[in-house]
Amino acid sequence: MPTKIVYSTNATATGGGRDGKSRTHDGAVDVNLVVPKEMGGPGGDGVNPEQLFATGYAACFMGAMRFYANQKKVKVPDDATVNVEVGIGPREDMGFGLDVKIKVSLPGVDKDVAEDLIAGGHKVCPYSNAISGTLDVTPELV
């Protein structure tokens, strides 16, 4: 848990949840939600919670890795990328679960340094901390 909240936001979902709308209080994010065809929905224009989670996690992980690198006085290359894949499916017990994979590209960075940056970013990333103990995520250097 944070020792001090430095920023907070909120969003409201309406409609059917996965087939409704979601909007932040300030309107900066205002999306139509649609169930993917793979999950029995119509697909089409709109996003789903897994896409929003993957997008947020990728951005947050990149920022956390850059923060960690800055603390270590190491430069993350401008063409670095973080790809987060989020899958969803039924669990053995009731409900659904997520599967998350993180792939990081750090062109031109020595392998040992790159792996340290990835591990350090994973330790400080709020998304990684939020899912710690519930999902097994090991970021990978590609």
DSSP file (Angstrom, degrees, kcal/mol; ACC not computed):
  #  RESIDUE AA STRUCTURE BP1 BP2  ACC     N-H-->O    O-->H-N    N-H-->O    O-->H-N    TCO  KAPPA ALPHA  PHI   PSI    X-CA   Y-CA   Z-CA
    1    1 A M              0   0    0      0, 0.0     2,-0.0     0, 0.0   129,-0.0   0.000 360.0 360.0 360.0 143.1    0.0    0.0    0.0
    2    2 A P        -     0   0    0      0, 0.0     3,-0.2     0, 0.0     0, 0.0  -0.342 360.0-144.1 -67.5 150.7    1.3    3.5   -0.7
    3    3 A T  S    S+     0   0    0      1,-0.3     2,-0.3    -2,-0.0     0, 0.0   0.681  89.1  15.2 -86.0 -18.9    2.4    5.6    2.2
    4    4 A K  S    S-     0   0    0      0, 0.0     2,-0.6     0, 0.0    -1,-0.3  -0.929  74.5-131.9-155.4 127.7    1.0    8.8    0.5
    5    5 A I        +     0   0    0     -2,-0.3     3,-0.1    -3,-0.2     0, 0.0  -0.729  26.2 173.2 -81.9 120.8   -1.4    9.1   -2.4
    6    6 A V        +     0   0    0     -2,-0.6     2,-0.3     1,-0.3    -1,-0.2   0.586  68.4  16.0-104.1 -14.6    0.0   11.7   -4.8
    7    7 A Y        +     0   0    0      2,-0.0     2,-0.3     0, 0.0    -1,-0.3  -0.970  62.9 179.4-156.0 143.7   -2.6   11.3   -7.6
    8    8 A S        +     0   0    0     -2,-0.3     2,-0.3    -3,-0.1    -3,-0.0  -0.994   3.8 170.3-144.8 146.7   -6.0    9.7   -7.8
    9    9 A T        -     0   0    0     -2,-0.3     2,-0.3     2,-0.0    -2,-0.0  -0.903  12.7-153.9-143.6 172.1   -8.6    9.3  -10.5
   10   10 A N        -     0   0    0     -2,-0.3    15,-2.4     2,-0.0     2,-0.3  -0.993   3.0-162.7-150.9 157.4  -11.8    7.5  -11.0
   11   11 A A  E     -A   24   0A   0     -2,-0.3     2,-0.4    13,-0.3    13,-0.3  -0.957   9.6-145.4-137.8 154.8  -13.9    6.0  -13.8
   12   12 A T  E     -A   23   0A   0     11,-2.6    11,-2.0    -2,-0.3     2,-0.4  -0.986   7.2-154.2-125.6 131.3  -17.5    4.9  -14.1
   13   13 A A  E     -A   22   0A   0     -2,-0.4     2,-0.3     9,-0.2     9,-0.2  -0.837  16.6-179.8-101.2 141.8  -18.8    2.1  -16.2
   14   14 A T  E >   +A   21   0A   0      7,-2.6     7,-1.8    -2,-0.4     3,-0.7  -0.852  44.1  29.5-132.0 169.2  -22.4    2.0  -17.5
   15   15 A G  E 3  S-A   20   0A   0     -2,-0.3     5,-0.2     5,-0.2     3,-0.1  -0.592 121.6 -21.5  83.1-143.0  -24.5   -0.3  -19.6
   16   16 A G  T 3  S-     0   0    0      3,-0.6     2,-1.3    -2,-0.3    -1,-0.2   0.325  84.4-120.2 -88.1   7.9  -23.8   -4.0  -19.5
   17   17 A G  S X  S+     0   0    0     -3,-0.7     3,-1.0     1,-0.2    -3,-0.2  -0.724 106.4  34.2  90.3 -91.3  -20.2   -3.7  -18.2
   18   18 A R  T 3  S+     0   0    0     -2,-1.3    -1,-0.2     1,-0.3    -3,-0.1   0.615 129.0  41.1 -74.0 -11.3  -18.3   -5.4  -21.0
   19   19 A D  T 3  S+     0   0    0     15,-0.2    -3,-0.6     2,-0.1    -1,-0.3  -0.299 109.4  63.3-129.8  50.3  -20.8   -4.1  -23.5
   20   20 A G  E <  S-A   15   0A   0     -3,-1.0    13,-3.0    -5,-0.2     2,-0.3  -0.198  87.5 -70.9-135.2-132.6  -21.4   -0.6  -22.2
   21   21 A K  E     -AB  14  32A   0     -7,-1.8    -7,-2.6    11,-0.2     2,-0.4  -0.947  28.2-162.7-135.4 155.7  -19.3    2.6  -21.8
   22   22 A S  E     +AB  13  31A   0      9,-2.2     9,-2.9    -2,-0.3     2,-0.4  -0.992  14.2 174.3-140.9 137.1  -16.6    3.6  -19.4
   23   23 A R  E     -AB  12  30A   0    -11,-2.0   -11,-2.6    -2,-0.4     7,-0.2  -0.999  28.0-125.4-146.3 136.7  -15.5    7.2  -18.8
   24   24 A T  E >   -A   11   0A   0      5,-2.8     3,-1.7    -2,-0.4   -13,-0.3  -0.458  36.9-108.2 -76.0 157.8  -13.1    8.9  -16.4
   25   25 A H  T 3  S+     0   0    0    -15,-2.4    -1,-0.1     1,-0.3   -14,-0.1   0.783 120.2  45.6 -58.2 -29.3  -14.5   11.7  -14.3
   26   26 A D  T 3  S-     0   0    0    -16,-0.3    -1,-0.3     3,-0.0   -15,-0.1   0.463 110.2-119.4 -95.0  -1.6  -12.6   14.3  -16.3
   27   27 A G  S <  S+     0   0    0     -3,-1.7    -2,-0.1     2,-0.3     3,-0.1   0.470  77.9 124.7  80.5   1.0  -13.6   12.9  -19.7
   28   28 A A  S    S+     0   0    0      1,-0.2     2,-0.5    -5,-0.0    -1,-0.1   0.854  79.8  36.2 -63.4 -33.3  -10.0   12.3  -20.7
   29   29 A V        +     0   0    0      2,-0.0    -5,-2.8     0, 0.0     2,-0.3  -0.988  69.2 159.7-120.3 123.7  -10.9    8.6  -21.4
   30   30 A D  E     +B   23   0A   0     -2,-0.5     2,-0.3    -7,-0.2    -7,-0.2  -0.839  17.9 170.7-145.5  99.6  -14.3    7.9  -22.8
   31   31 A V  E     -B   22   0A   0     -9,-2.9    -9,-2.2    -2,-0.3     2,-0.5  -0.860  34.5-132.4-123.5 148.6  -14.7    4.5  -24.4
   32   32 A N  E     -B   21   0A   0     -2,-0.3    15,-2.5   -11,-0.2     2,-0.4  -0.817  30.5-142.4 -88.4 134.0  -17.3    2.3  -25.9
   33   33 A L  B     +c   47   0B   0    -13,-3.0     2,-0.4    -2,-0.5    15,-0.2  -0.805  20.8 179.5-102.4 140.6  -16.9   -1.3  -24.6
   34   34 A V        -     0   0    0     13,-2.3   -15,-0.2    -2,-0.4    10,-0.1  -1.000  29.5-120.7-141.3 140.3  -17.5   -4.3  -26.7
   35   35 A V        -     0   0    0     -2,-0.4     8,-2.4     8,-0.2    13,-0.1  -0.667  38.1-116.5 -79.2 128.2  -17.2   -8.0  -26.1
   36   36 A P    > > -     0   0    0      0, 0.0     5,-2.3     0, 0.0     3,-1.7  -0.268  17.9-118.7 -63.1 151.4  -14.7   -9.7  -28.4
   37   37 A K  G > 5S+     0   0    0      1,-0.3     3,-2.2     3,-0.2    -2,-0.0   0.861 114.0  64.9 -56.1 -36.1  -16.0  -12.3  -30.8
   38   38 A E  G 3 5S+     0   0    0      1,-0.3    -1,-0.3     2,-0.1    -3,-0.0   0.717 103.9  46.8 -62.0 -19.6  -13.7  -14.9  -29.1
   39   39 A M  G < 5S-     0   0    0     -3,-1.7    -1,-0.3     2,-0.0    -2,-0.2   0.191 130.6 -92.5-106.9  14.8  -15.8  -14.4  -26.0
   40   40 A G  T < 5S+     0   0    0     -3,-2.2    -3,-0.2     1,-0.3    -2,-0.1   0.536  88.3 121.6  90.7   6.7  -19.2  -14.7  -27.7
   41   41 A G  S   <S-     0   0    0     -5,-2.3    -1,-0.3    -7,-0.1    -7,-0.0  -0.277  75.8-104.0 -94.2-176.8  -19.7  -11.0  -28.4
   42   42 A P        -     0   0    0      0, 0.0    -5,-0.2     0, 0.0    -1,-0.1   0.659  46.2-157.8 -81.3 -15.9  -20.2   -9.0  -31.6
   43   43 A G        +     0   0    0     -8,-2.4     2,-0.2     1,-0.1    -8,-0.2  -0.332  40.7 111.5  65.0-158.7  -16.6   -7.6  -31.7
   44   44 A G        +     0   0    0    -10,-0.1     2,-0.1     2,-0.1    -1,-0.1  -0.544  69.6   5.9  95.8-159.5  -16.3   -4.4  -33.8
   45   45 A D  S    S+     0   0    0     -2,-0.2     2,-0.2   -12,-0.1    -2,-0.0  -0.379 100.8  55.5 -66.6 133.8  -15.6   -0.9  -32.7
   46   46 A G  S    S-     0   0    0     -2,-0.1     2,-0.2   -12,-0.1   -13,-0.2  -0.681  73.1-100.8 131.8 174.9  -14.8   -0.4  -29.1
   47   47 A V  B     -c   33   0B   0    -15,-2.5   -13,-2.3    -2,-0.2    -4,-0.0  -0.735  21.6-138.5-124.3 172.6  -12.4   -1.8  -26.5
   48   48 A N    >>  -     0   0    0     -2,-0.2     4,-2.0   -15,-0.2     3,-0.6  -0.889  32.1-102.4-130.9 164.8  -12.5   -4.3  -23.8
   49   49 A P  H 3> S+     0   0    0      0, 0.0     4,-2.5     0, 0.0     5,-0.2   0.822 119.1  57.1 -57.7 -33.1  -11.1   -4.4  -20.2
   50   50 A E  H 3> S+     0   0    0      2,-0.2     4,-2.6     1,-0.2     5,-0.2   0.895 106.8  48.9 -66.7 -38.5   -8.2   -6.6  -21.2
   51   51 A Q  H <> S+     0   0    0     -3,-0.6     4,-2.4     2,-0.2    -1,-0.2   0.907 112.3  48.3 -64.8 -41.3   -7.0   -4.1  -23.8
   52   52 A L  H  X S+     0   0    0     -4,-2.0     4,-2.4     2,-0.2    -2,-0.2   0.904 113.0  47.8 -65.7 -40.8   -7.3   -1.3  -21.3
   53   53 A F  H  X S+     0   0    0     -4,-2.5     4,-2.9     2,-0.2     5,-0.2   0.930 112.7  48.4 -64.7 -46.0   -5.3   -3.3  -18.8
   54   54 A A  H  X S+     0   0    0     -4,-2.6     4,-2.4     2,-0.2    -2,-0.2   0.907 113.1  48.0 -61.8 -42.6   -2.6   -4.2  -21.3
   55   55 A T  H  X S+     0   0    0     -4,-2.4     4,-2.0     2,-0.2    -1,-0.2   0.934 115.3  43.8 -64.5 -47.4   -2.2   -0.6  -22.5
   56   56 A G  H  X S+     0   0    0     -4,-2.4     4,-2.6    -5,-0.2    -2,-0.2   0.908 114.4  49.4 -64.9 -42.7   -2.0    0.7  -18.9
   57   57 A Y  H  X S+     0   0    0     -4,-2.9     4,-3.0     2,-0.2     5,-0.2   0.916 109.9  51.2 -64.9 -43.2    0.4   -2.0  -17.7
   58   58 A A  H  X S+     0   0    0     -4,-2.4     4,-2.1    -5,-0.2    -1,-0.2   0.929 114.1  43.6 -60.0 -46.0    2.7   -1.5  -20.7
   59   59 A A  H  X S+     0   0    0     -4,-2.0     4,-2.2     2,-0.2    -1,-0.2   0.915 115.7  47.9 -65.7 -43.2    2.9    2.3  -20.1
   60   60 A C  H  X S+     0   0    0     -4,-2.6     4,-2.6     2,-0.2    -2,-0.2   0.904 111.2  50.4 -65.5 -41.8    3.3    1.9  -16.4
   61   61 A F  H  X S+     0   0    0     -4,-3.0     4,-2.7     2,-0.2     5,-0.2   0.909 109.8  50.7 -64.3 -41.9    6.0   -0.8  -16.7
   62   62 A M  H  X S+     0   0    0     -4,-2.1     4,-2.4    -5,-0.2    -1,-0.2   0.934 112.5  46.9 -60.3 -45.4    8.0    1.4  -19.2
   63   63 A G  H  X S+     0   0    0     -4,-2.2     4,-2.3     2,-0.2    -2,-0.2   0.896 112.7  48.9 -63.5 -40.5    7.8    4.3  -16.8
   64   64 A A  H  X S+     0   0    0     -4,-2.6     4,-2.6     2,-0.2    -2,-0.2   0.901 111.3  49.7 -66.3 -40.9    8.8    2.2  -13.8
   65   65 A M  H  X S+     0   0    0     -4,-2.7     4,-2.7     2,-0.2    -2,-0.2   0.904 111.6  48.4 -65.1 -41.0   11.7    0.7  -15.8
   66   66 A R  H  X S+     0   0    0     -4,-2.4     4,-2.4    -5,-0.2    -2,-0.2   0.892 111.0  51.4 -65.8 -39.1   12.9    4.2  -16.8
   67   67 A F  H  X S+     0   0    0     -4,-2.3     4,-1.9     2,-0.2    -2,-0.2   0.948 112.4  45.5 -60.2 -49.1   12.6    5.4  -13.1
   68   68 A Y  H  X S+     0   0    0     -4,-2.6     4,-1.5     1,-0.2    -2,-0.2   0.911 112.3  51.3 -61.0 -44.1   14.7    2.4  -11.9
   69   69 A A  H  <>S+     0   0    0     -4,-2.7     5,-2.8     1,-0.2     4,-0.4   0.897 107.5  53.2 -61.3 -40.8   17.2    3.0  -14.7
   70   70 A N  H ><5S+     0   0    0     -4,-2.4     3,-1.0     1,-0.2    -1,-0.2   0.889 106.4  52.6 -61.9 -39.7   17.5    6.7  -13.7
   71   71 A Q  H 3<5S+     0   0    0     -4,-1.9    -1,-0.2     1,-0.2    -2,-0.2   0.838 112.9  44.8 -63.6 -32.4   18.2    5.6  -10.1
   72   72 A K  T 3<5S-     0   0    0     -4,-1.5    -1,-0.2     2,-0.2    -2,-0.2   0.420 114.5-119.0 -90.4  -0.2   21.0    3.4  -11.5
   73   73 A K  T < 5 +     0   0    0     -3,-1.0     2,-0.4    -4,-0.4    -3,-0.2   0.881  69.4 136.4  61.4  40.6   22.3    6.1  -13.8
   74   74 A V      < -     0   0    0     -5,-2.8     2,-0.5    -8,-0.1    -1,-0.2  -0.947  52.2-128.8-118.1 138.8   21.6    3.9  -16.9
   75   75 A K        -     0   0    0     -2,-0.4    -9,-0.0    -3,-0.1     3,-0.0  -0.757  10.1-146.9 -91.5 127.9   20.0    5.2  -20.1
   76   76 A V        -     0   0    0     -2,-0.5    30,-0.0   -10,-0.1     4,-0.0  -0.816  34.0-110.5 -85.6 127.5   17.0    3.4  -21.5
   77   77 A P    >   -     0   0    0      0, 0.0     3,-1.8     0, 0.0    -1,-0.1  -0.225  16.7-122.1 -61.8 149.0   17.2    3.7  -25.3
   78   78 A D  T 3  S+     0   0    0      1,-0.3    -2,-0.0    28,-0.1    28,-0.0   0.783 112.1  54.7 -60.6 -27.9   14.6    5.8  -27.0
   79   79 A D  T 3  S+     0   0    0     28,-0.1    -1,-0.3     2,-0.1     2,-0.0   0.208  78.8 129.8 -95.0  17.3   13.5    2.8  -29.1
   80   80 A A    <   -     0   0    0     -3,-1.8     2,-0.3    26,-0.1    26,-0.2  -0.378  39.9-163.2 -64.5 148.1   12.9    0.6  -26.1
   81   81 A T  E     -D  105   0C   0     24,-2.0    24,-2.5     2,-0.0     2,-0.4  -0.980  17.7-159.4-135.5 150.4    9.5   -1.2  -26.1
   82   82 A V  E     -D  104   0C   0     -2,-0.3     2,-0.5    22,-0.2    22,-0.2  -0.992  11.8-168.8-126.0 121.5    7.3   -3.0  -23.5
   83   83 A N  E     -D  103   0C   0     20,-3.1    20,-2.8    -2,-0.4     2,-0.5  -0.952   1.2-169.0-112.3 123.5    4.7   -5.3  -24.9
   84   84 A V  E     -D  102   0C   0     -2,-0.5     2,-0.5    18,-0.2    18,-0.2  -0.959   2.7-164.1-114.7 123.7    2.1   -6.6  -22.5
   85   85 A E  E     -D  101   0C   0     16,-2.8    16,-2.2    -2,-0.5     2,-0.5  -0.920   5.6-167.9-105.7 127.2   -0.2   -9.5  -23.6
   86   86 A V  E     -D  100   0C   0     -2,-0.5     2,-0.3    14,-0.2    14,-0.2  -0.968   5.5-177.1-119.3 122.2   -3.3  -10.1  -21.5
   87   87 A G  E     -D   99   0C   0     12,-3.1    12,-2.3    -2,-0.5     2,-0.4  -0.823   7.0-159.4-112.4 156.2   -5.4  -13.2  -21.9
   88   88 A I  E     +D   98   0C   0     -2,-0.3    10,-0.2    10,-0.2    -2,-0.0  -0.989  22.2 142.0-135.0 144.4   -8.6  -14.1  -20.1
   89   89 A G  E     -D   97   0C   0      8,-1.9     8,-3.0    -2,-0.4     2,-0.0  -0.979  50.4 -66.0-168.3 171.6  -10.3  -17.5  -19.6
   90   90 A P  E     -D   96   0C   0      0, 0.0     6,-0.3     0, 0.0     2,-0.2  -0.328  44.0-137.5 -68.6 148.6  -12.2  -19.6  -17.2
   91   91 A R        -     0   0    0      4,-2.2     4,-0.1     2,-0.3     6,-0.0  -0.581  24.7-110.6 -96.6 165.5  -10.7  -20.7  -13.9
   92   92 A E  S    S+     0   0    0     -2,-0.2     3,-0.1     2,-0.1    -1,-0.1   0.890 109.5  45.6 -64.3 -38.1  -11.0  -24.2  -12.4
   93   93 A D  S    S-     0   0    0      1,-0.2    -2,-0.3    -3,-0.0     2,-0.1  -0.180 121.5 -54.7 -87.1-168.2  -13.1  -22.7   -9.7
   94   94 A M  S    S+     0   0    0     -4,-0.1    -1,-0.2    -2,-0.1     2,-0.2  -0.408 101.2  22.3 -70.8 143.4  -15.9  -20.2  -10.4
   95   95 A G  S    S-     0   0    0     -4,-0.1    -4,-2.2    -3,-0.1     2,-0.3  -0.545  85.4 -65.6 105.9-166.9  -15.0  -17.1  -12.4
   96   96 A F  E     -D   90   0C   0     -6,-0.3     2,-0.3    -2,-0.2    -2,-0.0  -0.858  35.5-156.9-126.5 157.7  -12.4  -16.0  -14.8
   97   97 A G  E     -D   89   0C   0     -8,-3.0    -8,-1.9    -2,-0.3     2,-0.3  -0.910  12.7-125.7-133.9 162.1   -8.7  -15.4  -14.6
   98   98 A L  E     -D   88   0C   0     -2,-0.3     2,-0.4   -10,-0.2   -10,-0.2  -0.787   8.3-157.4-107.3 151.3   -6.1  -13.4  -16.4
   99   99 A D  E     -D   87   0C   0    -12,-2.3   -12,-3.1    -2,-0.3     2,-0.4  -0.999  16.7-168.5-124.3 125.5   -2.8  -14.5  -17.9
  100  100 A V  E     -D   86   0C   0     -2,-0.4     2,-0.4   -14,-0.2    38,-0.3  -0.960   9.8-178.8-123.9 131.6   -0.2  -11.7  -18.4
  101  101 A K  E     -D   85   0C   0    -16,-2.2   -16,-2.8    -2,-0.4     2,-0.5  -0.990   8.6-161.5-125.9 137.3    3.1  -11.8  -20.3
  102  102 A I  E     -D   84   0C   0     -2,-0.4    38,-2.6    36,-0.3     2,-0.4  -0.978   6.0-174.9-121.6 127.1    5.5   -9.0  -20.6
  103  103 A K  E     -De  83 140C   0    -20,-2.8   -20,-3.1    -2,-0.5     2,-0.4  -0.987   7.5-166.0-122.8 127.4    8.2   -8.7  -23.3
  104  104 A V  E     -De  82 141C   0     36,-3.2    38,-3.0    -2,-0.4     2,-0.5  -0.934   7.5-161.9-118.7 133.1   10.8   -6.0  -23.2
  105  105 A S  E     +D   81   0C   0    -24,-2.5   -24,-2.0    -2,-0.4    36,-0.1  -0.966  12.0 173.2-113.4 124.8   13.1   -4.8  -26.0
  106  106 A L    >   -     0   0    0     -2,-0.5     3,-2.0   -26,-0.2   -26,-0.1  -0.668  22.4-153.9-128.4  74.8   16.1   -2.7  -25.0
  107  107 A P  T 3  S+     0   0    0      0, 0.0   -28,-0.1     0, 0.0     3,-0.1  -0.211  75.6   9.3 -56.2 133.0   18.2   -2.4  -28.2
  108  108 A G  T 3  S+     0   0    0      1,-0.2     2,-0.4   -31,-0.0     3,-0.0   0.412  95.6 124.3  82.3  -2.4   21.9   -1.8  -27.7
  109  109 A V  S <  S-     0   0    0     -3,-2.0    -1,-0.2     1,-0.1    -3,-0.1  -0.797  71.0-106.2 -95.6 132.1   21.8   -2.5  -23.9
  110  110 A D     >  -     0   0    0     -2,-0.4     4,-3.1     1,-0.1     5,-0.2  -0.226  31.1-119.1 -51.7 139.9   24.1   -5.2  -22.6
  111  111 A K  H  > S+     0   0    0      1,-0.2     4,-2.7     2,-0.2     5,-0.2   0.881 111.7  48.5 -54.9 -45.7   22.1   -8.3  -21.6
  112  112 A D  H  > S+     0   0    0      2,-0.2     4,-1.7     1,-0.2    -1,-0.2   0.904 114.7  45.5 -63.6 -40.9   23.0   -8.3  -17.9
  113  113 A V  H  > S+     0   0    0      2,-0.2     4,-2.5     1,-0.2    -2,-0.2   0.920 112.9  51.1 -66.2 -44.5   22.1   -4.6  -17.6
  114  114 A A  H  X S+     0   0    0     -4,-3.1     4,-2.4     1,-0.2    -2,-0.2   0.917 109.6  49.4 -60.3 -44.8   18.9   -5.1  -19.6
  115  115 A E  H  X S+     0   0    0     -4,-2.7     4,-2.4    -5,-0.2    -1,-0.2   0.864 110.6  50.8 -65.0 -35.0   17.8   -7.9  -17.3
  116  116 A D  H  X S+     0   0    0     -4,-1.7     4,-2.8    -5,-0.2    -1,-0.2   0.908 110.1  49.9 -66.3 -41.5   18.6   -5.8  -14.2
  117  117 A L  H  X S+     0   0    0     -4,-2.5     4,-2.6     2,-0.2    -2,-0.2   0.905 112.3  47.5 -63.0 -41.3   16.5   -2.9  -15.6
  118  118 A I  H  X S+     0   0    0     -4,-2.4     4,-2.2     2,-0.2    -2,-0.2   0.935 114.1  45.8 -66.0 -46.5   13.6   -5.3  -16.3
  119  119 A A  H  X S+     0   0    0     -4,-2.4     4,-1.6     2,-0.2    -2,-0.2   0.911 114.9  48.1 -63.7 -41.9   13.7   -6.9  -12.9
  120  120 A G  H  X S+     0   0    0     -4,-2.8     4,-1.5     2,-0.2    -2,-0.2   0.904 110.9  50.2 -65.4 -41.7   14.1   -3.5  -11.2
  121  121 A G  H  X S+     0   0    0     -4,-2.6     4,-1.8     1,-0.2    -1,-0.2   0.893 108.7  53.0 -61.0 -40.1   11.2   -2.1  -13.2
  122  122 A H  H  < S+     0   0    0     -4,-2.2    -1,-0.2     1,-0.2    -2,-0.2   0.851 107.6  52.1 -64.1 -35.1    9.0   -5.1  -12.2
  123  123 A K  H  < S+     0   0    0     -4,-1.6    -1,-0.2     1,-0.2    -2,-0.2   0.835 118.1  35.0 -71.2 -32.6    9.8   -4.4   -8.5
  124  124 A V  H  < S+     0   0    0     -4,-1.5    -2,-0.2    -5,-0.1    -1,-0.2   0.600  88.4 110.5 -99.8 -11.1    8.8   -0.8   -8.6
  125  125 A C     X  -     0   0    0     -4,-1.8     4,-2.5    -5,-0.2     5,-0.2  -0.479  60.9-146.4 -68.4 124.6    5.9   -0.9  -11.1
  126  126 A P  H  > S+     0   0    0      0, 0.0     4,-2.3     0, 0.0    -1,-0.2   0.854  99.7  52.8 -59.9 -35.4    2.5   -0.3   -9.4
  127  127 A Y  H  > S+     0   0    0      2,-0.2     4,-1.8     1,-0.2     5,-0.2   0.944 109.8  48.1 -64.8 -46.1    0.7   -2.7  -11.7
  128  128 A S  H  > S+     0   0    0      1,-0.2     4,-0.7     2,-0.2    -1,-0.2   0.911 113.8  47.5 -60.2 -41.9    3.3   -5.5  -11.0
  129  129 A N  H  < S+     0   0    0     -4,-2.5     3,-0.5     1,-0.2    -1,-0.2   0.876 108.0  56.0 -66.3 -36.8    2.9   -4.8   -7.3
  130  130 A A  H  < S+     0   0    0     -4,-2.3    -1,-0.2     1,-0.2    -2,-0.2   0.851 114.6  37.6 -65.4 -34.3   -0.9   -4.8   -7.5
  131  131 A I  H >X S+     0   0    0     -4,-1.8     3,-2.4    -5,-0.1     4,-2.0   0.468  85.1 128.2 -97.6  -1.9   -1.0   -8.3   -9.1
  132  132 A S  T 3< S+     0   0    0     -4,-0.7     4,-0.1    -3,-0.5    -3,-0.0  -0.310  78.2  16.7 -57.0 129.8    1.8   -9.7   -7.0
  133  133 A G  T 34 S+     0   0    0      2,-0.5    -1,-0.3     1,-0.0     3,-0.1   0.266 122.9  62.0  90.5 -12.7    0.7  -13.0   -5.4
  134  134 A T  T <4 S+     0   0    0     -3,-2.4     2,-0.4     1,-0.3    -2,-0.2   0.677 106.5  32.9-114.6 -29.2   -2.3  -13.4   -7.7
  135  135 A L  S  < S-     0   0    0     -4,-2.0     2,-1.0     2,-0.1    -2,-0.5  -0.981  72.4-133.2-128.4 142.5   -0.6  -13.7  -11.1
  136  136 A D        +     0   0    0     -2,-0.4     2,-0.5    -3,-0.1   -36,-0.2  -0.821  37.6 169.0 -94.3 101.0    2.7  -15.3  -12.0
  137  137 A V        +     0   0    0     -2,-1.0   -36,-0.1    -9,-0.1    -2,-0.1  -0.964  14.4 177.4-120.0 122.6    4.3  -12.7  -14.3
  138  138 A T        -     0   0    0     -2,-0.5   -36,-0.3   -38,-0.3   -19,-0.1  -0.919  26.9-136.3-122.8 103.8    8.0  -12.9  -15.3
  139  139 A P        -     0   0    0      0, 0.0     2,-0.4     0, 0.0   -36,-0.2  -0.273  22.0-148.3 -59.0 144.7    9.0  -10.1  -17.7
  140  140 A E  E     -e  103   0C   0    -38,-2.6   -36,-3.2   -22,-0.0     2,-0.5  -0.936   9.8-130.3-123.0 137.9   11.2  -11.4  -20.5
  141  141 A L  E      e  104   0C   0     -2,-0.4   -36,-0.2   -38,-0.2   -26,-0.0  -0.737 360.0 360.0 -82.5 128.0   13.9   -9.7  -22.5
  142  142 A V              0   0    0    -38,-3.0   -37,-0.2    -2,-0.5    -1,-0.1   0.369 360.0 360.0-118.1 360.0   13.4  -10.1  -26.3
